[in-house]
Amino acid sequence: MSKNCDAQLINNKQLYKKLVKIALPISIQGVVSATLGLIDNLMVGFLGEAELAAVGVATQVFFIHYLLLFGFNSGTGTFYAQFYGAKEYKSIRKTVGFAIAVSFVVGVLFFCASYFATDTLLHIYTNDEATLEMAKPYVKIGSITFFFMAVSVPLEMAFKATQQTRVPMIISAVVFSTNTCLNYVFIFGKFGAPALGVAGAALATAIARSLEFFITLFFLSRKDNCFRGPLKEFFEWNREMVVRILKNAAPTTANECLWSIGQTMYVAAFSRIGTTAYAAYQAAASIKSIFSFAGFSIGDAALILVGEKLGQGKTEETYELGKKLLKIGVVVGIIIGALLMICAKPLAGLFNLTDLGKHYAFMILLIHGLVMWIHLYNGINITGTLRAGGDTTFAMIAECSCVWLVAVPIAFFAALVLNVPIYAAVLMVNLEDVVKSIIITKRFKSKKWVNNIIGGL
């Protein structure tokens, strides 16, 4: 074997070792949170299909809020990763402080809308009055979580991007386990607590999010945290830094916001097929998230590793690294998709659905497994390589145009015009991923996304 082959083998071994070190805790975190989310849905599902549908509708508001925060903080994650590669830890603190300030403003806006205009928001997603009445208390009680997440979400991104991925894993394990236990107590009225049903699920979430807030602050203060420092340094922003962060994060924020609203439009379309159909869709989504979170850890790792490489100024190596990560992602996507298809039947049977609802959930899971590889390929490109290089505007245009010009029209056409079964509608909507993969593959090969965006800061 030649020296070049030896070097390549060593590089690959180093990459796999680092990828496992970074991606495995992220994967465990995602699987834990998704699994406990599935348990939460199972608990609510025992109350009935109407209650499960109500939670599905109510959580759309929180889904949009989270992805809005994720979008902005994903944009700041580019800076964390590149600053980490350049060993500029004070700059990381400044970026964290700015991210928390912006996230808090977003939290205030969502709290006001959710608490004072609950009916208006929920009517976007359903016209069923029984579902609305059960969803209202969930939204009002849960609205307090917007303030806690204004701190915990930016810090979670900072921990991940600085390769402290075990911290979010530990926090999530504690918080989501607590949420599950409290769900059992408050939904069903155990240990002397009142049986609050759907509202009990919201109360459990609110308490768990407050716990997440305090545990996150504890890890921030630890001496082994690489960006730990004086509190005032978190707020010593300068104009150039703010402008660059906003320029990079605005497209990722718009991306996640428009994408998440697009996802809720699927809910608006699919819920009109029928309560059983939508309950099956909600059940399948909670199962799919367990498998997809495991795979999407590679996307997070791509942002971290590619960003670090760019921060070190190694632009030539960045493209090759990106290619390797995409290949790994496709293989992982095929494996995870196959596992989902194998487990689809027994997992669909876990929910307290009618026989027809279980059949719908089974069929939807088969479709999710079939397209998992291309879904993961697109995700690694959008949230990993393109964002790591600051190519956030193109990523936004590619993803949002596919959602709004392809997927959303197909969802409503399938549900309201063709009146196809829910699983057929889900299959049709996945045409979006095929179109998206063609667009972003061409962009990746152009190398226009390979940029160092922290120079001069």
N, C-alpha and C positions, 0 to 999 in steps of 0.2 A: 504494500500500500504506500502511495506517495506521501510526502510531507503535507501537501495541501489537503489530501484526504484525511490524514491524521488530525490536522488543525480543524477541518470541518467537523469531524466526529467529536472532537473536544468541545467545539463551540455548541454543537447540538446538545451534547450532554449537559453543558453548563446552562443552556437555555431551558431544557426540560427540568433541571433541578430548580432553577429560579422560578420557572412557571408554576411548578408544584408548590413551592414555598409561598408564592403570592396568591395563586388562584385557588388552592385547596381551602384555605380559611374562608375566602370569599364564597366559594361553592358551598361549604358547610353552613355558612351564615344564611345563604339564600335558601338552601334546602330546609334548614330548621325553621326559618320564618314562613316559608311556603307550606311546610308540613303542618305547623301549628295553625296556619291560616286555614288549611283544609279541615283540621279538627274543629276550628271555630265554625266553619260552614256546616260541618256535620252536626254540631250541637244545635245550631239554628235550624238546620234541616229537619231535626226531630220534632220541631214545633209544627212543621208543615211546609208545603211548597210555596204558599203565599208569603210566609215569614222569610223564607230563603230568598224569594224574589225581592222582598222589601229591603233586605240588607244589601242585595246586589245593586238596587237602584240608589240607596242612600250612600253607599261607598263611592259612587262615581264622583261626588264632590271632592272627597278626600283623595281619590285617584288623580284627579286633575291637579290638586294642590301639591301632592307629592311629586308628580312628574314635572311640574313647573319648578319646584325647588331642585329636583334632580337635574333638570335642564340647565339652570343657572350654575349650579355647583359642579356640574360636569364641565362647563366652560372654565370654571376656576381650577378644576382638576388638572387641566393642561398646564397651568402655571405652577401648581404644587409639584407636579412630576418633573417639569423642566428645572424649577428652582432646586428641587432635591438632587437632580443630576449635577447641578452646578454647585451644590452645597451652600446655597444662600438661604439659611434658615430664618433669618430675620424677615426676609421678603415673604416667606411662607406665612409667618405670623401676621403680617400686614394683610395678606390676601384672605386669610381666615377671618380676620376682623371685619373686613369689607363684606365678605360673603354673609356673615351673621347679620350685619346691619340690613342688607338688602332682603334677606330671608324674613327678618322680623317685619319689615314693611309689608311684604307679601302676606304674612300671617295675619296682620291686622285687617287687611282688605278681605281676606277669605273669612275671617271670623265675623265681620260685620255682615257680609253677604249671607253666610250660612245661618247665623243666629236671627237676623232681622228680616230676611227674605227667603225663608225656608220653602214656603209653598211655591214661590215663583221658580226657584231652582229645580225642585223635584218634578214640577209639571213638564219640564223639558224632556224627562225620561219616561214618564208613564202617565196615563190618564185614569188608571184604575184607582178609585177612591180608597178601597181597603188597603192597597199597597202603600198609598200615600200616607194614610193615617199611622201606619206602623213605622214608616221611614222617618217621619218628622222628628220624633224624640231622639232617634239615633243621630241625626245630623246636629241637633241642638246640643246634646250632651257632648258629642265628639268634637265640637268646634273649638274647645279649649286646647286641643292637641296642636293646633296651628302654632301656638306660641312656644311650646316645648320643642317642636321640630325645627323652629327657626335657629336653634343652637345645635341640636343633635345632628341634623343632616349635613350642614357644612363641615362639622368636625369629623363625621364619618368619612366624608370624601377626603379630607386632609389626612386622616390616619391611613386610608387605603393608598393614596398617591405617594405617601412617604414610606410605603412598604411595611407599615405596621398593621398588616391585615388581620392579625390575631385579635386585635382590640375590638373592632366591630363584630367579629365572630362571637367573642365572649359576651359583649353587651347584648347582642341579638338573642343569644341562647337564654340569658337570664330574663330579658324583657318579654320575649314571646312565650316562654314557659309560664311566667307570671300571668300574662294575658290569658293564656289557656285555662289556668287554674281559676282565675277570677271569672272567666266566662261561665265555667261550670257552676260557680257559686251564685252569680247574679242572674244568669239566664233561667236556671231551674229552681232558685231559692234554696240553696243548701246551707247548712251550718247556721241556721237562724236568719239568713238574709231573705229579703222579699224576692219572689219570683217575678223578675222584670221583663223576661222575654227578650225581644229585640233591643229594647232600651238597655237591658243588662249587658248586652254585648258591647254597646257603646261606652258604658261606664267602665267596664273592664279595660277597654282600649285606652281610655283617658288616664286611668291610674297607671297602666303599664308605660305609657308615653312619658308620664312625669318621672317614673323611675328611670327610664332611659336617659332623661335629661341630667339627673343627678349622677348617674354612673359615668356618663360621658365626661362631665366636669372633673370627676375623680381621676380618670385616665389622662385628661389634659394636664393635670397638676403633677403627675408622676415625673420623677427625675429621668427615667429612661425614655421619655417622649422627646424626640429630636427637635420639635419646634416649640417646646416649652420655653417660656420667657416672661418678662415683665408685662403686665396687663396693658400698659400704655402703648407698647409696641404693636399691639393688635389693631390699634386705631390710628397709627401714624402713616396714613395713606398720602401719597402725593398725586398730583393731577395726572401725570403721565401713566402711572400704574392704573388708576381708576379708568382712564380712557381705554387703555389696552384690554383690561379685564372686561369692560362693558362691550367693547368691540368684538371680543371673542365669545363672551357668554351670551350676548343678546341673541345671536342665531341659535345657540343650543337651547336657550330658554323658549324662544319662539317655536323651535323644532318640537320640544317635548310638550309644550302647551297645545300646539295645533295637532300633534300626533295623539295626545291624550284625549282631546275633545273629539277627535275622529274616532277613537276607540269607544267613547261613550255614545257616539252616533250609531255604532253597531248595536249597542244596547237599546237605543231608541228604536231601531229597526227591528231587531230580533224579539224585543218584548211584545211587539205588536203581532207576532206570529201566534202567541198564546202563552199563558202562564207556565204550562208544562214545558213548552219548548224553551222558554227563557231560563227556567229553573235548571233544566238539563245543561244549557249553555254555561250557566254560572257554576254548576258543579264541575263540568269538564274543565273550565278555566282554572279553578282552584287546584285540580289535579295536575293539569299541564304546567302550572307555575312551578311545581316542585321539580320537574324535569328540566324546564327551560332555565331556571335559576342556576342549576348545576352547570349547565353549558355556558351560560352567559358570564360566568366568572372569567372565562377566557377573554371576553370583551373588556372587562375591567382591567385584567392583567395587561392587555394590549395597550390601553391608555397609559398605564403606569410604566411599562417597559419601553415602549416607543418614546414616550415623553422624556424618560430618563436619558435615553440615548441621544435625543435631540438637544437636551440641556447640556450634555457633554460635548456637543458640537460635532458628533459623528454622523453626519447626514448620509454618507454613502452606505453605512451599515444599517441605517434605519429602514430603507426599502426592503432589503433582504430579510431583516427581522420581521417586518410586516407580512411578507409572503409566507414565511414559515408559520407564523401565528394563524394566518388564514387557513393554511392546509391542515394544521392541527384542529382548528375549529370545525372544518367540514367533517373530518373523521369522527370527532367527538359528537357532532350533531347527528351523524348517521347511527352511531351506537346508542345515543340517548333516545332518538326517535324510535329505534327498533325495540328498546326496552319499554317505552311507553305503549307501543302497539301490543306487545306481549301481555302487559299488565292491564290493558284497557278494560277487559271484561270484569275481572274481580273488583277493580277500583270503582267502576261505575256502579257496581252493586252495593257499595258502601252507603250510598245516600238513600234517604227515605223518600224515594221517588216512586211514581207509578211505574208499571212495567213499560209503558210507552216512554216515560221520561228516562228510564235506565237505558232503553234501546237508543234513544237520541244521544245520551251522554256517551255511550259506547262508540257510536259512529263518529261523533265529534272528536273523541280521543284518537281514533284511528287516523283521522285526517291530520290532526296536530302532529302525530308521530311521523306521518309520511312527509310533511314539509319542514320538519324540525331542522334538517341540515341547512337548507337554504335560508331559513329564518335566522339561524345562528350565524351563517356567513354574512348576511346583511348587517346583523347587529354588531359583529366584530368590526366591520368596516365603518359603520356610522359612529358608534360610541367609542370605538377603540382607535384605529389607525388615523382616520380623518381628523377626529377631534384632537388627538395627541399632537398632530402637526398644525393645529390652528385652522384647518380647512373647514370651519364650522358653517360658513354661509352656504357652501355647496352641499354639505351634508343635509342642512335644513331643507334646501330647495328639492333635493332628490327625494328625501323621505316624505315631506309634507305634500308634494305634488302627487306622489303615488297614492297616499292615503286619501286625499280629497278629490282627486280626479279619477281614481280607479276604484279604490276599495269602498268608500262611502256610497257612491252612486250604485255600485253593484249590490251592496247590502240592502238598500231600500228597494231597488228594482226586484231583487230576489224575494224579499219579504212581502212587499205590497202589490207587485204586479204579477210576478210568476207564481207566488204563493207556494213555493217549494218547501219541503221539510227543512228544519233548522240545520241539519248536517249538510244538506246540499248548498244552503246559503253560505255556510262557513267555508266550504270548499271553493265556492265561486270567489269569495272575498280574498282568498289566498293567492289569486292571480296577481295581486299587488306585489308580492315578494318576487315573482319572476321578472316583472318589469323593473323593479328596483335593482335587482342584482345585475341586470345588463348595464344600467346607468352607472352604478358605483364601481363596477369592475373596470370600466373604461377610465374612470377618474383615477382609480388606484394605479393603473398602469402608466398614467401620464406623469406621475411623481410630483404633481403640483401641490400635493398635500404635505410634502416634506419641508417643514419650516421651523426655524427657531424663533420663538416670539418673545423671549425674555431679554434679548440683547439690548443693553443700554439702560436697563432698570436697576 
